[in-house]
Each structure stands twice: as C-alpha cells, then as structure tokens.
Amino acid sequence: MGPDFSALDGTSIEQVIGALLTVVLIAAVASLVIAAIIWAIGTGTGNWQLASKGRLGTLVALGTGAAAGAGGALMNWLINLGSRM
C-alpha cells in the first residue's frame, strides 16, 4: 500500500487508504511550501511574530508528512499481519 492517484474509486480498503495517503501528502507539501514562504517573509521584514507562525507551520507540515509515512508503514504491517492469521 502506498500513495495512489488512480485509487479514488475505492474498491478495496487498501485503495481507499492509498487515496487518502495521497491527499494527505499533497496537503502536507502544499502547507510546507506556504509556511516556509511565510517564515521567510517574516524573517526578512523583521516581524518575529510572523516568522514564529511560519516556523511553527513548517514544523507541523513536516510532522504531518512524517506521520503519514509512518501511517502507511503501519497499515502495511497490519495488512500483512491480518493476512497471516
């Protein structure tokens, strides 16, 4: 199971999870880019509050991407565990 753009019809649980993983990863990358731009603008203008919000957004986006990757690995492990029982 992994990110899959063609799995939006949702015929099996693996395809549904793969489609959700794709959406989460795209959103995490988009929010990472936006937060990094906000961080750069805040730092460049000397606005420490804006820079702080951008830094926090960047860390949250990185954490979301990492959690999505770990979630995919966990789901693969659980699927393999369930097929052996």
C-alpha positions as CSV (number, residue, x, y, z in Angstrom):
1,M,0.0,0.0,0.0
2,G,1.2,3.4,-0.9
3,P,0.1,6.7,-2.4
4,D,-2.0,6.0,-5.4
5,F,-3.6,8.6,-7.7
6,S,-5.8,6.1,-9.6
7,A,-7.4,4.6,-6.4
8,L,-10.1,7.2,-6.0
9,D,-12.9,4.7,-6.9
10,G,-12.3,2.9,-3.6
11,T,-13.0,-0.7,-4.4
12,S,-10.9,-2.0,-1.5
13,I,-9.7,-0.8,1.8
14,E,-6.1,-0.7,0.6
15,Q,-7.1,1.6,-2.3
16,V,-9.1,3.9,-0.1
17,I,-6.2,4.2,2.4
18,G,-3.8,4.8,-0.5
19,A,-6.0,7.6,-1.9
20,L,-6.3,9.2,1.5
21,L,-2.5,9.0,1.9
22,T,-2.1,10.7,-1.5
23,V,-4.3,13.6,-0.4
24,V,-2.6,14.0,3.0
25,L,0.9,14.0,1.4
26,I,-0.2,16.6,-1.2
27,A,-1.7,18.8,1.5
28,A,1.4,18.4,3.7
29,V,3.7,19.5,0.9
30,A,1.5,22.5,0.0
31,S,1.3,23.6,3.6
32,L,5.1,23.2,3.9
33,V,5.7,25.5,1.0
34,I,3.2,28.1,2.2
35,A,4.6,28.0,5.8
36,A,8.2,28.3,4.6
37,I,7.3,31.3,2.5
38,I,5.6,33.0,5.5
39,W,8.6,32.2,7.6
40,A,10.9,33.8,5.0
41,I,8.7,36.9,4.7
42,G,8.5,37.3,8.5
43,T,12.3,36.9,8.9
44,G,13.0,39.2,6.0
45,T,10.8,42.0,7.3
46,G,11.8,41.6,10.9
47,N,8.3,40.6,12.0
48,W,9.2,38.0,14.7
49,Q,5.5,37.0,15.2
50,L,5.0,36.2,11.5
51,A,8.4,34.3,11.5
52,S,7.3,32.3,14.5
53,K,4.0,31.3,12.9
54,G,5.8,30.3,9.7
55,R,8.3,28.2,11.7
56,L,5.5,26.5,13.6
57,G,3.6,25.8,10.4
58,T,6.7,24.4,8.8
59,L,7.2,22.0,11.8
60,V,3.6,21.0,11.7
61,A,3.7,20.2,8.0
62,L,6.9,18.2,8.4
63,G,5.3,16.3,11.3
64,T,2.2,15.6,9.2
65,G,4.2,14.2,6.3
66,A,6.2,12.0,8.7
67,A,3.1,10.8,10.4
68,A,1.5,10.0,7.0
69,G,4.6,8.0,6.0
70,A,4.6,6.2,9.3
71,G,0.9,5.5,9.0
72,G,1.4,3.9,5.6
73,A,4.1,1.6,7.0
74,L,1.9,0.8,10.0
75,M,-1.0,-0.1,7.7
76,N,1.2,-2.3,5.5
77,W,2.3,-4.1,8.7
78,L,-1.2,-4.6,9.9
79,I,-2.4,-5.8,6.5
80,N,0.4,-8.3,6.3
81,L,-0.3,-9.4,9.9
82,G,-4.0,-9.9,9.2
83,S,-3.4,-12.0,6.1
84,R,-1.2,-14.4,8.1
85,M,-3.9,-15.0,10.7
